[in-house]
Amino acid sequence: IFWFTQNSAGLQNKFLRRYGSDGGSVRFFLFTKILGGLSMGALPLSAFLIVFPASSLPQLGLSIRIDALLATILLIVGQCIVMMPIVSINARKPKRLERYPQIRAKRWDKRILAVNVAAWIIYLIGYEILFRSVLLFPLVEEIGLWPSIAVNVGMYAGTHIPKGFDETVVAIPLSVILCLSTLLTGSILVAVVVHITMALTNSFVTLRHHPEMR
């Protein structure tokens, strides 16, 4: 649902014709990210809870464990310190500037900045609910730790293939780290915060270095 909608040139052109180049780009981006958050987060989670009514949100990592709060904070800080410089350096590459920032508006203002942040948060919360919740905790109980992580890594890396070789390769170790962090803390919070931090860092660095945007 999300993939074919996001890559529909016809739908995107409708937004551009109706709202103009900049306005259409912003609205199409917001529309697809909300759709992504719902289709990859709310829909799979709801389906899982309907099929397995005995399951609870904490069992799926959708809570914050007080006993693991310190570990959660340390993992978030540590991973952000490591990943932000890497993302920032890669974001300046010409190939990255061809795809990012995903809002292709030429002139950005505070409203567009706010839309960019809010849309990424909505989308990545749903994204992590799918990968680090519904597709992780139940599988660990059934097939064990590493087979579950292998499934997660394969599917996670697969979603990055259309984005290029570099992003696909980076997605493999990142997925392992986020899965282990999630299982260690019993919560998807680390994965959500780290993923959002990476996405926003990439978005704003590419914006700053894009020759046609300001």
Buried (B, 14 or more C-beta within 10 A) or exposed (E): EBEEBBEEEEBBEEBBEEBEEBBBBBBBBBBBBBBBBBBBBBBBBEEBBEEEEEBEEEBBBBBBBEEBEEBBBEBBEEBBEEBBEEBBEBBEEEEBBEEBBBBBBEEBEEEBBEBBBEBBBBBBBBBBBBBBBBBBBBBBEEEEEEEBBBBBBEEBBEBBEEBBEEBBEBBBEBBBBBBBBBBEBBBBBBBBBBBBBBBBBBBBBBBEBBEEBE
